[in-house]
Amino acid sequence: MLEAIQKADVLIEALGWIRQLRDKVTIIKLGGSLLDDVDSLRHVLVDIVFMETVGMRPVVVHGGGKAINRALAEEGLESKFIQGRRVTDDATLAVVERVLAGKTNEWLASEIERLGGRAMPLNFQSTNVLTGQPLELAGDDGKTIDLGHVGQVTSVDRRTIDNLCYSGQVPVIPSMCIDANCPDNSGRKLNVNADTAAMAVAEALGAEKLVFLSDINGVRRDIEDPESLISSLTVDEAQNLIAEGSIQSGMIPKVEACLATLGRGVRKIHIIDGRLRHSLLLEIYTNKGVGTEIVSS
C-alpha cells in the first residue's frame, strides 16, 4: 500500500507540471553517445511519446556524428574537424546525407511510431524545414577557413513544424539545411552542427524549453564530481562560473550558446544525462529535476 501511495504522490507532483506545460513547445536535441546507446535512446523516445500524449509539443533535432564517422571509415574517408566543425567535402557530404538525413532520421521517426506515438521525419526526401548559408570561420591568421559544405541555419519553416505539432505528431529534424540561395531540394545541402540547429529551431518556435541530452548530468562546480551538479542557474550565475573557471573546456561554448539563446525568446534550457533512465520525464515533470536548468533570472 505504501508503494502505491508513493506512486500516486509522484503522479500528483507531475500533474501541476503537465497542466502548466500543456500546448507548450519543447525542443529536444539528440546526439553524441546517446544515439549509439540504443537502450537509453529508446527510454528517451518513450519519454517523448509520453510528453506528446499529455499535451506537450515535443520537437526532436538530432545529429549523428559517431554513425557518420563509422560510415566514413568504411568508405576509406578521413574524419577531419576544425574548431569543432566537420570538414565536409563532396564525398563526405554524400555520407552525411545518407546516414544523418536518411537512415538515422527515418529510424528515429519509425521508432517513435513503434513505441505508440506519431512522428514525421523532416528530411530532404520528405519536407525540408531548415535553410541557411555557408558557415565562415576565421583562422588564426584572420583568413576564412574553407570547411566545404558546412552551414548555419538562418531560417526555419515554423508553419510546417507547428502544423505537425497541432496534429499530434512529433517532428524529427536532422541537422542539415538547404543553402538559402537554392531553396528547393535540388539546391546545395549543408551540414550543420546539431547544437546550433536545435537552438535555431527553439528560437524560431519561441520554445518553452530547449533540452540538451548529454553524457554528463549537467553543469558541475567540479567537472570530475557528479555530486557537484548545479540544479538551476541564472544567466548572471552562469557567467560568474565561467569567469571563475568552474565551467571549463567543452562546456563553456555550450553554456555561452545557451545564454545567447535565452535572450532570443527561449524560456528555459536544460542539460541532462540522456543515459539515465527516463531522465527527460524526471527533469520536466518533477520539482527538483535531475540535470541543470538555465533561466534568464
Beta strands, then each sheet from edge to edge (+ up, - down):
strand 1: 25-30
strand 2: 57-62
strand 3: 81-82
strand 4: 85-86
strand 5: 119-121
strand 6: 130-134
strand 7: 137-138
strand 8: 144-145
strand 9: 150-156
strand 10: 170-174
strand 11: 176-179
strand 12: 189-192
strand 13: 209-214
strand 14: 232-234
strand 15: 268-273
strand 16: 292-295
sheet 1: 5+ 10+ 2+ 1+ 13+ 15+ 16- 14-
sheet 2: 3+ 4-
sheet 3: 6+ 9- 12- 11+ 6+
sheet 4: 7+ 8-
end
